[in-house]
Amino acid sequence: MTKSYDWVCEKCSKTFDSKEECVKHEKTCKKTSKLFNSKTQIQEYKRKCKECGKVWHSLIEREKQIEGDKKVAALNQFSNACACNSGSALQAQRNAGASQDTLDKLRRCPNCGSQNYKEEIITYEKKE
């Protein structure tokens, strides 16, 4: 199964099938973009499976953190391998794999397991 992403204009939320179309549109989009304020707002991905129609949500901040953890683990693996510390390199490799598994789980339909979905970014105001 191939991944299918819909790209979303950050200014007007119009969706596109390709990144190129979206970037081209954003250059000429007349709407002003809303700035995201992490102190007062939360952003999440709203994903809808194109196979079974299931909708699920994932916090953008959580996915960014996992991506960062994955990069750190990959760097640790490389540096430990260069230092001939095979035990630490193997653990770093397992950590990177675990981070990738977590991301894959967040990006799969919880109902049917498909990675064929449409996604949009939703912004909410934080509750007091």
N, C-alpha and C positions, 0 to 999 in steps of 0.2 A: 504494500500500500504506500502511496506517495503522500507526502504532507501537502496540504493545501492551505495557504494563508491568504487572508484578505487583508490588504494594507489599508490603513485608515489615515486620512488627512488629520493632522493634529489641530488644524484651525477650524475646520467645518464638520469633521467626523464622516465625510464621504468615504466610501470604501472602494478599493481598487483590487484587481486580480494580480497586479504585479507592482513591485517596488518602483520600477521605472515610471509607470503611469502615475503613481502616487507622488513621487518626487517632482515630476513635471507639473502636476496639478498644484502642489503646495507652493511652487514658485510664483504662480499667478493667482492663488486663492485670495479673495478680497476680505474674508473674515479675519478678524484679529484673534490670535490664539489666546487662550486662557492660560495663565501661568499657574503651574501646580505649586502649592505651598504645603510642604510635608508636615508643617506644624499644625495646620488646620484641616488638612484633607488626606484622604486615603485613595489610592488607585488600585484597581484590580482588573484582571483580564476576565471578560465574560466570553466563554467559549461555548459554541453550539456545534454538536457533532453533525456532520453532513450525512452520516450513515443511519443513525437511529433517532436524531433530533434531541438528544439529552443536552441540557444546559448545565454547565458547572462554572465555578469561579475560582480564581487563584490570585492571591495578593502579589502585585508586581514587586513590592519590596522583598517578599520572601524569595521569589525566583531570582532576583538580583543577588541576594545574599548567598543562595546556593551556587549560583554561577561564580561568585567570588571565591567561595570555599573550594570549588572545583579547580579554579586557576591556581590557588595557593597550593593545593595538594599536588598539582602537576609540577609546579616549580620545586616543591620539596622533593618530589620523586627524582627530578633531574639533578638537583644539587646533591642529594644523598647518593645517587648513582655515581656522580663524578667523584665523590669522596670515598668511594668503595664501601659504603655502608649499605649493604644489600638488604638487611632487615628493615631499616627505616625506609628505604626506597620501595620495598614491597608494601609496607603499611601505607605509604603515601599513595601508591598505585591503587590500593583497596579503597582509600578515602576518596580519591578522584572517581573511581567506579561507583561508589555509593552515592556521591553527589549527582552523577549522571543518571543513575537509576531513579533518584528522587525527582529530578527534573522530568525524566521520561514519564513517570507516574502522574505528575501534575499536568502533563501535556497530552495525556491519553484520556479518551472518554471513559469515565468510571463505569458506564453501563456496558459498552461493547468492546472497549479497548482500542478503538480506532484512533488514528492520528490525523484523520481527515476532518478538519473542523474550520469553522469561521470564528474569528476572534475580534473583539473590540475592547477598547479601554474605557472603563467606567470610573468616574471620579465622584467620591462622596465627601461630604463635610463630616469631620469627626464629631462624635457626640460628646457633649460636656460631661 
